[in-house]
Amino acid sequence: MIIKQADLFYGLNHNFIKDLMAIASRTSFVKGDIIFRADEPATHFYILIQGCVRLRLSHAGREVFTSCRIGEIFGWSSLIGRDTYSASAECIETATLLKIDRQQFQSILEKDLSSGLLFFKQLAAALGSRLIQLYERETETVPAASPSKEGTEV
């Protein structure tokens, strides 16, 4: 079961996972398809079953993350109270995804508060990890600052 391969769902109650699978719909995209765009309503999140998806910021189209690992989640803006997606998601190869409705998932979270708490702890850890990866990538591409020239005459 793909859900069990997703780090975010590790250790969650069996009934929670069963309810989640009941609302998940399997969907496929081909290379070049846009799954969602930045600033569109954040109504779903996705779990990767197969393929690769690139996430890009809306301004300047800069890549922020590539999801190619089975069980990875993206579209998480819908989970953290944002009304719109913060990035666009594009298939960089044929992809199969589980698509999960934000409101239906919210109902499952409210039914099982302990699993909901564990899910959000694991979501926070995953987002923190992605942020660190982004910082590391950015610091590799930013040239080191030149020494200060204070006190020198021109």
C-alpha positions as CSV (number, residue, x, y, z in Angstrom):
1,M,0.0,0.0,0.0
2,I,1.5,3.3,-1.1
3,I,0.2,5.3,1.9
4,K,2.3,3.1,4.2
5,Q,5.4,4.0,2.2
6,A,4.8,7.7,2.8
7,D,6.8,8.9,5.8
8,L,3.9,11.2,6.8
9,F,1.6,8.3,7.5
10,Y,4.1,6.1,9.4
11,G,2.6,4.9,12.7
12,L,-0.9,6.2,12.1
13,N,-4.0,4.3,13.2
14,H,-5.1,1.5,10.8
15,N,-8.6,3.0,10.6
16,F,-7.2,6.4,9.8
17,I,-5.2,4.9,6.8
18,K,-8.3,3.0,5.7
19,D,-10.5,6.2,5.8
20,L,-7.7,8.0,3.9
21,M,-7.6,5.4,1.2
22,A,-11.4,5.6,0.8
23,I,-11.2,9.3,-0.2
24,A,-8.1,9.1,-2.3
25,S,-8.5,9.0,-6.1
26,R,-5.8,7.6,-8.4
27,T,-5.0,9.9,-11.2
28,S,-2.3,9.9,-14.0
29,F,-0.5,12.6,-15.9
30,V,2.0,12.6,-18.8
31,K,5.2,14.5,-19.1
32,G,4.6,18.2,-19.3
33,D,1.1,18.2,-17.7
34,I,0.5,20.8,-15.0
35,I,-1.1,19.3,-11.9
36,F,-1.8,22.7,-10.3
37,R,-0.5,26.2,-10.6
38,A,0.7,28.7,-8.0
39,D,-2.1,30.9,-6.7
40,E,-4.8,28.4,-7.8
41,P,-7.2,27.3,-5.0
42,A,-5.4,24.7,-2.8
43,T,-8.2,22.1,-2.7
44,H,-6.1,18.9,-2.8
45,F,-2.8,17.4,-1.8
46,Y,-1.1,14.5,-3.7
47,I,1.0,11.4,-2.9
48,L,3.4,10.2,-5.6
49,I,2.9,6.6,-6.7
50,Q,5.1,6.7,-9.7
51,G,7.1,9.2,-11.8
52,C,8.6,12.6,-11.1
53,V,7.0,16.0,-10.4
54,R,8.8,19.4,-10.3
55,L,7.6,22.2,-8.1
56,R,8.3,25.8,-9.2
57,L,7.7,29.1,-7.6
58,S,5.4,31.4,-9.5
59,H,7.7,34.3,-9.6
60,A,10.7,33.6,-12.0
61,G,9.6,30.0,-12.4
62,R,12.4,28.8,-10.1
63,E,12.5,25.1,-9.2
64,V,12.2,24.5,-5.5
65,F,11.7,20.8,-5.2
66,T,11.6,17.7,-7.4
67,S,9.5,14.8,-6.1
68,C,10.5,11.4,-7.5
69,R,10.3,9.1,-4.4
70,I,7.3,6.8,-4.0
71,G,5.1,8.1,-1.1
72,E,6.3,11.7,-1.3
73,I,3.6,14.3,-0.7
74,F,3.2,17.6,-2.4
75,G,0.5,20.3,-2.7
76,W,0.7,20.6,1.1
77,S,-0.5,24.2,1.0
78,S,-3.9,22.7,1.2
79,L,-3.0,21.1,4.6
80,I,-1.6,24.2,6.4
81,G,-4.5,26.6,6.0
82,R,-3.4,28.3,2.8
83,D,-6.1,29.1,0.4
84,T,-3.9,28.9,-2.7
85,Y,-0.9,26.8,-3.8
86,S,2.5,28.5,-3.2
87,A,4.1,26.7,-6.2
88,S,3.2,25.1,-9.5
89,A,3.5,21.3,-10.0
90,E,4.6,19.9,-13.4
91,C,5.2,16.3,-14.4
92,I,8.7,15.9,-15.7
93,E,7.8,12.3,-16.6
94,T,4.6,10.3,-16.7
95,A,3.3,10.2,-13.1
96,T,0.6,8.4,-11.1
97,L,-0.7,10.1,-8.0
98,L,-3.2,9.7,-5.2
99,K,-5.3,12.9,-5.1
100,I,-6.8,13.7,-1.7
101,D,-9.5,16.3,-1.1
102,R,-8.6,18.9,1.6
103,Q,-12.1,19.0,3.2
104,Q,-12.6,15.2,3.3
105,F,-9.1,14.8,4.8
106,Q,-10.0,17.4,7.4
107,S,-13.0,15.3,8.5
108,I,-10.7,12.3,9.0
109,L,-8.3,14.3,11.0
110,E,-11.1,15.6,13.3
111,K,-12.3,12.0,13.9
112,D,-8.9,10.7,15.1
113,L,-7.1,13.5,16.9
114,S,-4.1,11.4,18.0
115,S,-3.4,10.3,14.4
116,G,-4.0,13.9,13.3
117,L,-1.5,15.2,15.8
118,L,1.1,12.6,14.7
119,F,0.4,13.4,11.0
120,F,1.1,17.1,11.5
121,K,4.2,16.4,13.5
122,Q,5.5,14.3,10.6
123,L,4.4,17.0,8.1
124,A,6.3,19.7,10.1
125,A,9.4,17.4,10.0
126,A,9.1,16.8,6.2
127,L,8.6,20.6,5.5
128,G,11.6,21.4,7.7
129,S,13.7,18.9,5.8
130,R,12.7,20.4,2.4
131,L,13.5,23.9,3.7
132,I,17.0,22.8,4.8
133,Q,17.5,21.2,1.3
134,L,16.4,24.4,-0.3
135,Y,18.8,26.5,1.9
136,E,21.7,24.2,1.1
137,R,21.0,24.4,-2.6
138,E,20.7,28.2,-2.4
139,T,23.9,28.6,-0.5
140,E,25.8,26.5,-3.0
141,T,24.7,28.8,-5.9
142,V,25.2,32.1,-4.1
143,P,28.7,33.4,-4.6
144,A,30.6,34.2,-1.4
145,A,30.5,37.9,-0.3
146,S,33.6,39.8,-1.2
147,P,35.5,41.3,1.8
148,S,34.5,44.7,2.9
149,K,36.3,47.6,1.4
150,E,35.7,50.0,4.3
151,G,38.5,52.4,4.9
152,T,40.0,52.1,1.4
153,E,40.2,55.2,-0.7
154,V,38.9,55.4,-4.2
